[in-house]
């Protein structure tokens, strides 16, 4: 049967564009790379007829996130669904398999940009929207899923649809999205300040977000040991950015530094594929509760990094914890976050642990 399935996939996608799964395909039985939305629809028809489970994949940078660790029968690789159209005005249509950085490079040559900055290397438009992956710019522009003005997709039955009210993945395959554009900022400046505790971070963020400064990013890096850093990004006209950075630095005190380049950790994850990572949504003023709860439940300081201003951070748990122990940590955090309007989910874990735990579902990331 596998031979006949592969033959059907090749007939749809073309020679060299469909194959049997390899060890680096996360247990997938087959991988198909359609070049058009119609080919996507035909693949989904085959999947229904054959009873195959399906997962889309862009660059694969987030394929292990959440419940995505389950082995699909068919991976639909969106790499050939790439390109960008109608980007001369306030919006652009970008195909789902287009790497964000490629789209940004094209737009940069026209003095424009997408307001997306996902940390994952090689992240594609479809992957960013499906996982709601955001970087520092989330503080100013909001979550990626909320930025999409409309998305084009093929539903599990192979039907084409376009919607302005997409609520996250539920078996469909994104093929393109209509996204807003803006002019490249004339100037960018980062203001950084050393921080040592979650309480200090919360107090400082509360101070700066109430000011009439158009901050594009408010990020924190709190390692398990040593001093952390609060970093704030200002963008806009050169004079306004220089004035704003000066005001901000004075407000943060003598240890604040104005920089023309971001700190090395800016827009980067502090974790790898083998780490157990919690994604935590919490208001900046409640960040201290998360930090101290993590320390108390785990028994030692836990590194936290992310968008303190937007209230989305990641915590990397120590290696060697059992699934039951990790579950206790999550329960402890949920109890603290319950009355604060926050949420916590297990974003990534090694396969042997992920199989024993409740992992983040797609809806949890939106």
SULMORA-V468140 format. One record per residue. N is the residue number from 1. PSI is psi in whole degrees, 0 to 359 (none if undefined). Layout:
[[N;PSI] [N;PSI]]
This chain:
[[1;322] [2;325] [3;320] [4;324] [5;313] [6;320] [7;321] [8;320] [9;318] [10;321] [11;327] [12;313] [13;339] [14;159] [15;135] [16;354] [17;8] [18;142] [19;168] [20;152] [21;150] [22;171] [23;330] [24;11] [25;23] [26;38] [27;7] [28;143] [29;321] [30;154] [31;126] [32;140] [33;88] [34;150] [35;349] [36;157] [37;325] [38;320] [39;324] [40;314] [41;319] [42;322] [43;319] [44;326] [45;314] [46;318] [47;318] [48;315] [49;323] [50;355] [51;37] [52;136] [53;146] [54;141] [55;132] [56;156] [57;132] [58;254] [59;344] [60;4] [61;338] [62;19] [63;335] [64;1] [65;141] [66;219] [67;0] [68;350] [69;348] [70;146] [71;115] [72;157] [73;323] [74;125] [75;126] [76;106] [77;122] [78;9] [79;331] [80;352] [81;74] [82;157] [83;170] [84;139] [85;160] [86;51] [87;28] [88;348] [89;225] [90;355] [91;171] [92;147] [93;122] [94;129] [95;150] [96;326] [97;4] [98;125] [99;137] [100;318] [101;328] [102;314] [103;318] [104;322] [105;319] [106;313] [107;325] [108;323] [109;345] [110;10] [111;25] [112;172] [113;156] [114;152] [115;47] [116;140] [117;63] [118;139] [119;334] [120;129] [121;132] [122;9] [123;138] [124;164] [125;314] [126;318] [127;321] [128;316] [129;320] [130;328] [131;358] [132;39] [133;127] [134;157] [135;204] [136;329] [137;351] [138;328] [139;319] [140;321] [141;352] [142;178] [143;147] [144;316] [145;329] [146;343] [147;330] [148;122] [149;329] [150;159] [151;145] [152;137] [153;168] [154;124] [155;171] [156;338] [157;2] [158;18] [159;142] [160;145] [161;154] [162;131] [163;144] [164;1] [165;48] [166;132] [167;25] [168;165] [169;136] [170;48] [171;348] [172;170] [173;120] [174;138] [175;335] [176;166] [177;146] [178;117] [179;148] [180;150] [181;159] [182;162] [183;146] [184;138] [185;143] [186;325] [187;154] [188;136] [189;141] [190;137] [191;121] [192;153] [193;135] [194;143] [195;154] [196;340] [197;156] [198;326] [199;316] [200;318] [201;311] [202;318] [203;317] [204;317] [205;319] [206;325] [207;312] [208;328] [209;345] [210;353] [211;161] [212;51] [213;133] [214;77] [215;132] [216;336] [217;140] [218;98] [219;152] [220;143] [221;110] [222;94] [223;166] [224;327] [225;143] [226;176] [227;148] [228;187] [229;136] [230;130] [231;135] [232;137] [233;130] [234;139] [235;150] [236;204] [237;146] [238;312] [239;315] [240;321] [241;317] [242;317] [243;315] [244;319] [245;321] [246;316] [247;316] [248;317] [249;320] [250;322] [251;324] [252;348] [253;178] [254;342] [255;357] [256;144] [257;136] [258;129] [259;146] [260;344] [261;152] [262;158] [263;156] [264;330] [265;352] [266;130] [267;24] [268;148] [269;152] [270;12] [271;163] [272;184] [273;340] [274;5] [275;154] [276;117] [277;133] [278;131] [279;125] [280;129] [281;122] [282;145] [283;148] [284;325] [285;346] [286;6] [287;326] [288;325] [289;321] [290;312] [291;314] [292;327] [293;317] [294;313] [295;317] [296;318] [297;320] [298;326] [299;1] [300;163] [301;143] [302;130] [303;139] [304;136] [305;145] [306;198] [307;91] [308;322] [309;319] [310;347] [311;33] [312;112] [313;162] [314;137] [315;133] [316;115] [317;153] [318;147] [319;151] [320;354] [321;143] [322;166] [323;321] [324;319] [325;319] [326;321] [327;322] [328;320] [329;315] [330;317] [331;317] [332;318] [333;320] [334;322] [335;321] [336;322] [337;341] [338;312] [339;3] [340;9] [341;23] [342;174] [343;153] [344;138] [345;156] [346;113] [347;312] [348;154] [349;153] [350;148] [351;320] [352;332] [353;319] [354;326] [355;343] [356;1] [357;163] [358;111] [359;165] [360;134] [361;161] [362;319] [363;335] [364;341] [365;354] [366;none]]
